[in-house]
Amino acid sequence: MTAPTAPRDLLTLLDCSDPGDLAPIGALAASADAAAAVAGAPAVRALLERAARKLWSVAEDRARDPVESLAAARRLLAAACAGEAPEPEPAGHDAGAAEPTPAEPAAPAPPVAAIASPPSLPPPPPSADAASDAGIESDPELIQEFVSEAQEYLAAAEQALLVLEGNPDDRDAVDTVFRAFHTIKGVAAVLGFAPVAEFAHRAESLLAPVRDRRVRFGGDYASLALRAVDMLRALVDRVAVAPAGSDALPAGFTALMDALEHPEAPAAETPPAAAAPRDAEGGASPQPAPPPPPADSGVSHETWVRVRTDRLDQLMDIVGELVIAQSMVAADPGVLSQRSRDLARKVAQVGKTVRELQDLSLSLRMVPLRATFQKMTRVVRDTARRVGRQVELVTDGEETELDRKLVDALADPLVHMVRNAVDHGIEPPAARIAGGKPPGGTVRLRASHAGGNVVVQLSDDGAGLDRDRLVARALERGLLESGDGLSEQDAFQLIFEPGFSTAASITDVSGRGVGMDVVRRAIESLNGRVEIASVRGRGTTFTVRIPLTLAITDGMLVRVGGQRYIVPSASIRITLRPEPTALRSVAGRGELVMLRGEAVPLFRLSRIFGLDGAIEDPTQGLVVVLEEGDGCSAFLVDDLLGKQQVVTKSLGEYVGKVPGVSGGAILGDGRVGLILDPPGLTALARQEVWTNGAAFAA
Amino acid sequence: MSEKTPAQSTAGGAKYLTFSLGTEEYAVSILKVQEIIGMMDVTPVPRTPEFVLGVINLRGKIVPVIDLRTKFDMCRAERTDETCIIVVDARTGEMGIVVDRVSEVATIPEGEISPPPRFGVSVSTDYLLGIGRSGGRVQLVLDIERVLSEHEAAGLASLGGDAIDPALSQEAGDVR
């Protein structure tokens, strides 16, 4: 028996089915899947896939509200029926670019100006009425899915457009962009988001001649298409915030709509002279292979499951508990006793499995840096155009994975750094030629794993940092009293000082004096570090090291008084029991401990946290030296209790942010231990000394 | 944010969990109560107000615990076998409240809650929804969200996570 594949048949079957009987609903779900597989228009396919998902959730008894899920499936099927009828897709429209439209010989027409009269286009997408009838637009789950899918499509489209700039004949890239606009148009229309649908339609129209090979992609087309992607993103974000869509349209909507309709009138935004096509570098050096077409950028659903991140967090929590429960069992005297060696072995076996489970649940949160790196391609392109540089971005290691939350948190600092590299690092073409370099600069972004860390390296082949200029600027800004004896490395660190900026003029790209100090703070808040290496005339390299995840902290358990704390291992430089001769006390300035000739300020954790019963004599206790930013501080503790890996947890909204503490963790005995935050702790300790020691003034 | 209409009533009265601090009996809407657990080891959190005892591990979740006696400016009491933690489901998440003793679940008829008196009770009237009567006894009906939200406004704001003046750490940095 063949399954029905027409949406209308499915709808009829659904109406006839008995919601109490799950078996036929399963069959129906399978049919909907089959229908989706053969559906022509992507919008219809998307609707059918969603209907199938709803039906499966009912059939497998996973639906929280089966009646509502069935109703939603019905609405989706109805929309699929509606979506099918009014949009007669020209064949090949979405079947990929396997065959170009035969009517148009693929003669490469001269760019842009060739479009004398816009070709007749498919009629505007189905009106919102059909959707309103189906009551689709009110389903928040559908809207959310639309938003996240649209964002994926747009990311893929953006990437493809950047590929196209380098290689205007990349058919796959054209199709990716086209598919993105087309699908968004269709689904937006069905969901009743008229402005999104209209805009996507215009964007699609813009590219139709390119896809049909009547026009070569390039020049203004590139900028227009990228701006269209941005606008669509803004529109989609707007939908995410206010699905009712009563808000005003994003700024520039109308202007861009017009621009898309008349692409031959160049937009003022793009000074063509600044355009730096990859070809400009000539044949001397082999072109790096263009990034692979983003065929796999999340658009295919077969092998992927979308999971809410809070569920992953929950999984981590539960597995973390399991680990603790298991270690409590393993440490139980009954298990450890000689009589039950067999039991101990079994418990150890469970422990091994539990730890594997923990590793696996951690790995579920890991995502590659690819999307972030792709974003940087755009940042480089836009910045280079704005400041008149020729810059190529070369990325490596974008498959490096780290925690999803960290990937998100890393994006902003990285944008700052990349902009800086283009704006401050790479010289203008004339200066480069004068310096014997090719006119186009290269910015390299490289990611790799090293130990439990991810290392992201950003290097440019620009002018490099100029020690004397940095010092001069710091003196001018009052950040430094004297530059004498300042090492080159120390001078480089100046760029991380708040209010420091080396840009001669204030541009809208950088040079406002907020950049790098914010970057460093952001990275330190991720328990990470930034290092600089620079050779004058050769370029600068920033190395960012951050942990793979914040969900797990590799720490050293320390005891102070009756309390235990976890110190992140990454920040510990050394732990030692100080010799009496290594201790110094400076009147009004607190204590110092000498560490290989370097004076490190010594603070007492017990005083900072107001703890009783802690060791007072540093030579009786232990000193943990923490590395933070450009300096070190030492903290006196009673004892080290050993290394421990802990699952990081928040202390809850009520307690909020506690200075010097980044969170909590359940320790092996089931009690809570606090995780220390080295930068916060150091700041706190300095403040303490400052308020207590009266005569601090230099 | 205050719960002006406590627990919806079944047959003329809402249910409250009653507990005592010293000689006074208090009541809190049963809808806010998640569970009652015995006293356990509490990890103190530095630089929080005195009434914040610290945090506990509640089945793998870290839950803050406050001492209601300290919060209400009453003298500290010895811990006894009856000292326990009422876990409430507050707007700020799960919270533990240490009380001397839990009494019972009582139904207080709607008409039996009168507005709080202006004086004569040890607790700020801001924290009270009213004075209830049941079983011949008087209970101070607590607005638990108020009790818990005050801290946010007064306590945490003054502590301020990022309250360290950058200028200070700057100067301190020059010491090196």
Interface residues (C-beta under 8 A of the other chain):
Chain A: D317 I318 G320 E321 I324 P498 Q563 R589 A599 P601 I608 F609 G610 L611 G631 K649 S650 L651 G652 E653 Y654 V655 G656 K657 V658 P659 G660 V661 G664 I666 G670 R671 V672 G673 L674 G680 A683 L684 R686 Q687 V689 W690 F696 A698
Chain B: D41 T43 P44 V45 P46 R47 T48 V52 G54 V55 I56 N57 R59 G60 K61 I62 V63 P64 A90 T92 G93 E94 M95 L148 H151 E152 L156 L159 G161 D162 A163 I164 D165 P166 L168 S169 E171 A172 G173 D174 V175 R176
